[in-house]
């Protein structure tokens, strides 16, 4: 499936993904699915401890999701460690027209 961004709840739209380029000539809603958490640094620590593949890049911090079942596993690990977590559109419905 790919890498999903992990962002703080209080981040503004696309903050932490400042280098991510919007698609050219894209005429529909733009979205980026990712995990919104209470504390990104703590969440990454928990995910690494649970053997998730986490990478840091100019686009921000991302966790690798191999299949749909891993999405629920990420949420469970974080919630078990006291982190509120939701899978959501972290671009918050940007529109490029």
N, C-alpha and C positions, 0 to 999 in steps of 0.2 A: 504493500500500500504506500509506503514512503515515510517521510519524516513529518511529524506534526509539531507546530510551535507550542511552546509552553510559556504563557504570559501571566503577569500579575493582573488581578482583578481591577486595580486602580490605574492601569495604563490607559493612555488615550488611544484612540483609533490608530492601529498599525504601529504604535510606538514599540520599539524593540525589533521592528522589522524594517528599519528605515532604508536599508539598501535594497529591499525587495522591489523589483521593477514591476509596475503594473503592465498587464498585457497590452500590446499595441492593437489598435482597431478593435477593441473589445466593446461591444455595444449593449451589454447586459449587466445585471448586478454582478459585482465582483465580491467574492468571499474567499476566506482562508479558514478552513476548519482547524481548530487547535484546542488546547486545554487551557482554560482560565482558572488560575489558582490563587489562594490567599498570599502565598509567599513563594515566588519562583525559585529562589536559591535553596530554600528548604525542600521544596518539591523535587528539585533535581537531585539533591542529596539522597532522598528516599528512593527515587527511581534508580539511581546508580547502585544503591545498596541492594535493590531487588533485581539487579542484573539486566536492567533495561539499557539499550544502546542510546546514549545521549550525546549529542554533538553541539558544539558552540560554533557559530559562524557570524559573519557580519549581519545576517538576517535575523539573528537572535538564537535562542536556545531551542533545540528541537529534540523530540524523542521518536525513535524509530518504531513504527507500527507495521508488523509483518502481515497481520490479518485482523479481521473485525473483532475477534475474541480478545486481542491485546488492548483494544480500546477500553473495555470493561476492566481488564487487569490493571491498567494504569489508574483508573478511577478508584478501584478497590484499594490499591497500595496507598494512594494518597489519603483517602478517607480514613483508612486504618491508622494513619499517622497524624490524624487531626487536621488535615488540609481539606478545606472545601475545594471541590474540583468539578468542573463541568466541561463537556465537549460542546463547543459553540463556534460561531463565526467570529474569529478574532479580528477580522477586518471591519466588522460591524456594517456590512452591506454597503460598502463604497460603490459609487456608480461613476463610470467613466463614459461620457457620451459625446 
